Amino acid sequence: MAWSVTLSPGRRFSDGTPVTASEVSAALSRNVERNPATRASVGRLQFIPIDDLTMRVITERPTPVLKSVLAEWGFAVARAGSSGPAFTGPFRVVSFETGSRLALEPNPHWQRPSSHSVTIVRFQDGQSLALAFRSGEIDLAFNLPVESLGMGRADGLRTVKTFPVAYQYLAILNTRRTVLSDERVRRAISMTIDRAQIVQAIRGGKPSASLWASIFPFGDVSVSPTDRRGAAMLLDEAGWVPGSDGVRTKNGVRLSISLWAYPQRPDLATMQPVLRSQLAAIGIAVETRMTEQATTLARSGDFDILLWAQHTAPAGDPAFFPGLFLASDGGNNFAGWHDGAMDRLVAALRNAVRPDERVAIARQIDARTREAAPVIPLVTPEWHVGLSQRLASYEPWGSDYYIVRGDLTAP
């Protein structure tokens, strides 16, 4: 399917180079080759410059929502200059230390240049972030762990703002594992989870059994009640019998799984002991583990269950998540799940034109996901941002894609 895209005139990269169709086409083509997330909604895209401000976009699969697709986070535009990448946003890169910090200064070619430089610092975990915020080392601490909120509010010199996000906290089940290849076991895990108890543990958010937040028309607000009796019956049916120590066994093998989280999302670590206790109630032993490299672990397949935070509709359309995480050919099909019914639904969603049709198919995808449980939605969270007095007027948006913005100012 072919589209014609016209760029706004008069725009420049942060190195002063004009933003042209040729430069944008080259940037987006690089993204498509390097990042599987860019191929989630419509497959591979081709970008062909026609003149200075016009380019032709050809999608591998037909789509009625190219505007939404190009708004996904994987399609950032950067020019590969001799001194490093040049972007089109309100700041330009001064220096970059891998895994440590990124120094920015105002982009003089931005429409309304800022008067402040910005340094972005990476912390290994939420507690380190909270301590740096409490000591006054940083002005903005994004996604503070809930147990640190009192620390940030104690002296009146700092502000903590809590805000809803359109992310979902999910459990990804590795269906390549013998235990989790059985749909009955996966469904039993989903049925025994008390999502309200998780919300209490992380002190914010809403229980969710949908792949999408309820703010979207395709997000399902209903959550089935916890059913541990039904979950136990499914495990009985699958041949897992109660053991003398409370852990089920089958053919002499204990029903034991590893449950992973990563410290970059502090809530996931808080959720681990809650889920371990809930699964123990139906005879599943859980070993909790942490990784600094969640994506590397996910791609390796060396896990049983991986807790995951994901914006499942980053550009407001439902096709992104199922195309990337649930389709058999999805670039992030970390569950290793292959299902003909899901593949047909994903294909239908990609081709659906009417908004009401897209909503209806998305809800069918939700239903099939609940039925097979390769991915289990848990919570639509709230996040917490700590602010110094200099940034007390800063208003967070409902994601982590736009933290450093053109309106980030300090007195």
C-alpha positions in Angstrom: 0.0 0.0 0.0 1.5 3.4 -1.0 1.1 6.8 0.7 2.3 10.3 0.0 3.7 12.1 3.0 4.5 15.9 2.9 6.9 17.4 5.5 6.5 20.7 7.1 8.7 23.4 5.5 11.4 25.4 7.2 12.5 22.7 9.8 16.1 22.0 10.6 18.1 19.3 12.4 20.0 20.4 15.5 23.2 20.7 13.4 21.4 23.2 11.2 20.9 20.8 8.2 17.5 21.3 6.6 15.0 18.5 7.3 14.3 17.1 3.8 12.5 14.1 2.5 15.8 12.5 1.6 17.1 12.8 5.2 13.9 11.7 6.8 13.6 8.7 4.4 17.2 7.6 5.3 16.5 8.0 9.0 13.2 6.0 9.0 14.7 3.3 6.7 17.5 2.8 9.3 14.9 2.4 12.0 13.0 -0.2 10.1 16.1 -2.3 9.6 17.3 -2.1 13.2 14.2 -2.0 15.3 11.6 -4.8 15.1 9.1 -2.6 16.9 8.8 -0.5 13.7 7.5 -3.6 11.9 4.8 -4.5 14.4 1.8 -2.8 12.8 2.2 -2.9 9.1 5.4 -4.9 8.4 8.4 -3.4 6.7 8.0 0.1 5.3 9.9 1.7 2.4 10.6 5.4 2.3 11.3 7.0 -1.1 12.0 10.7 -1.4 10.1 12.4 -4.3 11.3 16.0 -3.8 12.6 18.1 -0.9 9.4 17.9 1.1 7.6 14.8 -0.2 8.2 11.2 0.2 6.4 8.0 -0.8 5.8 5.5 1.9 5.1 1.9 0.9 3.8 -0.6 3.6 4.3 -4.3 3.4 0.7 -4.8 4.6 -2.3 -2.5 3.9 -3.2 -0.1 6.6 -5.8 2.7 7.0 -3.9 4.3 9.9 -0.4 5.3 8.7 -0.5 8.5 10.7 -0.8 6.5 13.8 1.9 4.1 12.7 4.4 6.9 12.1 3.6 8.3 15.5 4.9 5.2 17.2 8.1 5.6 19.2 10.2 3.6 16.9 10.0 6.2 14.1 12.1 8.9 15.7 14.0 11.0 13.0 17.7 11.5 13.4 20.4 12.5 11.0 23.6 10.5 11.1 26.1 13.4 11.1 29.9 13.2 11.3 29.9 14.4 15.0 27.0 12.1 16.0 23.2 12.0 15.6 21.3 15.2 15.1 17.6 15.3 16.0 14.8 17.7 15.3 13.6 18.3 18.9 14.1 21.1 21.4 17.5 19.9 22.5 20.7 18.7 20.8 23.2 16.1 22.0 26.4 17.4 23.6 27.8 14.2 24.9 26.7 10.6 25.5 28.2 8.1 28.0 26.8 4.6 27.4 24.9 3.4 30.4 25.6 6.6 32.4 24.5 10.0 31.1 23.4 12.1 28.2 24.2 15.8 28.1 21.9 18.1 26.1 21.8 21.8 25.3 19.1 23.9 23.7 18.7 23.4 19.9 19.1 26.8 18.4 17.2 25.7 15.4 14.1 24.7 17.4 11.0 27.0 16.9 11.2 28.3 20.5 14.7 27.4 21.9 14.9 26.7 25.6 17.3 28.7 27.8 18.4 25.6 29.9 20.7 22.7 29.3 19.7 19.3 30.5 21.7 16.3 31.8 19.9 12.9 31.8 21.5 10.5 34.4 20.9 6.7 34.4 20.4 5.0 37.8 20.7 1.3 38.3 17.6 1.0 40.4 14.7 3.0 41.9 16.2 3.3 45.3 19.4 4.9 44.0 17.2 7.3 42.0 15.2 8.1 45.2 18.3 8.8 47.2 19.8 11.1 44.6 16.5 13.0 44.5 16.3 13.2 48.3 19.9 14.6 48.5 19.1 17.3 45.9 21.4 15.9 43.2 18.7 15.9 40.6 15.7 18.1 39.8 13.5 15.5 38.2 13.2 11.9 39.3 11.0 9.9 36.9 9.2 6.7 38.1 10.1 6.8 41.8 9.4 3.5 43.7 6.3 3.8 45.8 8.1 3.0 49.1 10.3 6.1 48.6 7.5 8.6 48.2 7.5 9.7 51.8 11.2 10.4 51.5 10.6 12.9 48.7 7.8 14.7 50.5 9.3 14.9 53.9 11.0 18.3 53.9 8.7 20.5 51.8 11.6 21.3 49.4 10.5 18.7 46.9 7.2 17.7 45.2 6.0 14.3 44.2 3.3 14.1 41.5 1.4 10.9 40.9 -0.3 10.4 37.5 -2.0 7.7 35.5 -0.3 6.2 32.5 -1.5 4.2 29.5 1.0 1.4 30.2 0.1 -2.1 31.2 2.0 -4.3 33.7 2.0 -7.8 32.2 3.2 -11.3 32.9 4.8 -12.9 29.8 4.7 -16.7 30.1 7.3 -18.7 28.2 5.2 -21.3 26.3 8.3 -23.1 25.1 8.8 -24.4 28.7 7.2 -27.8 29.1 5.2 -26.7 32.2 3.8 -23.5 30.5 3.2 -25.1 27.1 -0.1 -26.4 28.7 -2.8 -23.9 28.3 -4.6 -25.2 31.4 -1.6 -24.3 33.5 -1.4 -20.8 32.1 -5.1 -20.3 32.6 -4.8 -21.5 36.2 -2.0 -19.0 36.8 -4.2 -16.2 35.4 -7.3 -17.3 37.4 -5.4 -17.4 40.7 -4.0 -13.8 40.5 -5.7 -11.2 42.7 -5.1 -8.0 40.8 -6.6 -5.8 43.5 -4.0 -7.1 45.9 -1.3 -6.2 43.5 -2.7 -2.6 43.2 -2.6 -2.4 47.0 1.0 -3.5 47.1 2.2 -0.9 44.6 -0.2 1.7 46.1 -1.7 2.9 42.8 -3.3 2.0 39.5 -6.2 -0.1 38.5 -6.7 -3.9 38.2 -6.7 -4.9 34.5 -7.3 -8.0 32.5 -7.1 -6.2 29.2 -4.1 -5.7 26.9 -5.0 -2.0 26.8 -5.7 0.7 29.4 -9.4 1.5 29.9 -8.9 5.0 28.5 -9.0 3.5 25.1 -12.3 2.5 23.5 -10.9 -1.0 22.9 -9.7 -1.4 26.5 -11.9 -3.7 28.5 -12.7 -2.4 32.0 -14.0 -5.7 33.3 -11.9 -8.0 35.5 -13.0 -11.5 36.4 -12.9 -12.4 40.1 -10.0 -14.5 41.4 -11.0 -18.2 41.1 -8.5 -20.4 42.9 -10.9 -23.3 43.2 -11.3 -23.2 39.4 -7.5 -22.8 39.0 -6.8 -25.9 41.2 -9.3 -27.9 39.1 -7.4 -27.0 35.9 -4.1 -28.1 37.5 -5.7 -31.4 38.6 -7.0 -31.9 35.0 -3.5 -31.2 33.7 -2.1 -34.0 35.9 -0.5 -31.8 38.6 -1.4 -33.3 42.0 -0.9 -31.7 45.4 2.3 -32.8 47.1 3.0 -33.3 50.8 4.9 -30.0 51.0 2.1 -28.0 49.3 3.8 -28.0 45.9 2.2 -29.9 43.1 4.0 -32.6 41.2 3.6 -34.5 38.0 5.6 -37.7 37.2 7.9 -36.8 40.1 8.6 -33.3 38.9 7.7 -30.3 41.1 5.6 -27.5 39.7 8.2 -24.8 40.2 8.8 -21.7 38.0 11.1 -18.7 37.9 9.5 -15.2 38.1 11.7 -12.4 36.7 11.5 -8.6 37.0 13.8 -5.8 36.3 14.8 -2.8 38.5 14.2 -0.1 35.9 10.4 -0.5 36.7 10.4 -0.6 40.5 6.7 -1.7 40.7 7.6 -5.0 39.1 9.9 -5.9 41.9 7.2 -5.0 44.5 4.8 -7.3 42.7 7.0 -10.3 42.8 6.4 -11.5 46.4 2.7 -10.9 46.0 2.5 -13.1 43.0 4.7 -15.7 44.6 2.3 -15.9 47.6 -0.7 -16.1 45.3 0.7 -18.9 43.2 1.7 -20.8 46.3 -1.9 -20.9 47.2 -2.6 -23.3 44.3 0.6 -25.3 44.7 3.0 -23.5 42.4 6.5 -22.9 43.8 8.0 -19.6 42.6 11.6 -18.5 42.6 11.9 -14.7 42.2 14.8 -13.3 40.2 16.0 -9.9 38.9 17.8 -8.9 35.7 19.4 -5.6 34.6 18.9 -6.6 30.9 15.2 -7.5 30.6 15.1 -7.4 26.8 18.2 -9.6 26.5 16.7 -12.1 28.9 13.3 -12.0 27.0 15.0 -12.7 23.6 17.1 -15.5 25.1 14.0 -17.4 26.3 15.8 -18.2 29.5 12.9 -17.5 31.8 9.5 -19.0 32.9 7.5 -15.9 33.6 8.8 -12.3 33.0 7.0 -9.3 34.4 6.9 -6.6 31.8 5.8 -2.9 31.5 4.6 -1.9 28.1 2.7 1.0 26.5 0.4 -1.2 24.4 -1.0 1.5 22.2 1.7 4.1 22.0 0.1 6.0 19.1 -3.5 5.3 20.1 -4.2 2.3 17.9 -4.6 -1.3 19.1 -2.6 -3.0 16.3 0.9 -2.3 17.8 1.0 -4.7 20.7 -0.6 -7.8 19.2 1.4 -7.4 16.0 4.7 -7.2 18.0 4.1 -9.5 21.0 1.3 -12.0 20.0 1.6 -12.7 16.3 3.6 -15.8 15.3 6.0 -13.5 13.4 6.0 -10.7 16.0 9.5 -9.3 16.7 8.9 -9.4 20.4 7.0 -12.7 20.6 8.9 -13.4 23.9 6.2 -16.0 24.9 7.2 -18.1 21.9 3.5 -18.6 21.3 2.1 -19.6 17.9 -1.6 -19.6 17.4 -3.5 -19.6 14.1 -6.6 -18.0 15.6 -4.5 -15.0 16.9 -2.7 -14.7 13.7 -5.9 -14.4 11.8 -7.2 -11.8 14.3 -4.0 -9.7 14.0 -4.3 -9.8 10.2 -7.9 -8.7 10.3 -7.1 -5.9 12.7 -4.3 -4.7 10.4 -6.6 -4.5 7.5 -9.7 -3.2 9.2 -10.7 0.3 8.0 -13.6 1.5 10.2 -12.8 2.5 13.8 -15.7 0.5 15.2 -14.4 -2.6 13.3 -10.9 -2.1 14.8 -12.4 -1.8 18.3 -14.4 -5.0 17.8 -11.4 -7.0 16.5 -9.2 -5.7 19.3 -11.7 -7.0 21.9 -11.6 -10.4 20.2 -7.9 -10.3 20.5 -8.3 -9.5 24.2 -10.7 -12.5 24.6 -8.4 -14.9 22.8 -5.4 -13.7 25.0 -7.4 -14.3 28.2 -8.4 -17.7 27.0 -4.9 -18.9 26.1 -2.9 -16.8 28.6 0.5 -16.5 26.9 0.5 -13.0 28.2 -1.4 -12.0 31.3 -2.4 -8.4 31.9 -2.3 -7.4 35.5 -2.5 -3.7 36.3 -2.8 -0.3 34.6 -0.4 1.6 36.8 0.2 5.0 38.2 3.6 6.5 38.3 5.4 9.0 40.5 7.7 11.8 39.4 9.8 13.7 42.0 10.4 17.4 41.3 12.6 20.0 42.9 11.3 23.5 43.7 12.8 24.6 40.4 10.5 22.3 38.4 7.4 22.4 40.7 5.2 23.5 37.8 6.2 20.5 35.6 3.2 18.4 34.5 4.0 14.8 33.6 2.3 13.2 30.6 0.9 9.7 30.6 4.0 7.9 29.4 7.7 8.0 29.5 8.3 9.0 25.9 8.1 12.7 26.5 9.9 13.5 29.7 12.4 16.1 28.4 10.2 18.4 26.4 10.3 21.9 24.9 8.3 23.3 27.9 10.8 22.0 30.5 11.9 25.2 32.1 13.3 26.3 35.5 13.5 29.8 37.0 
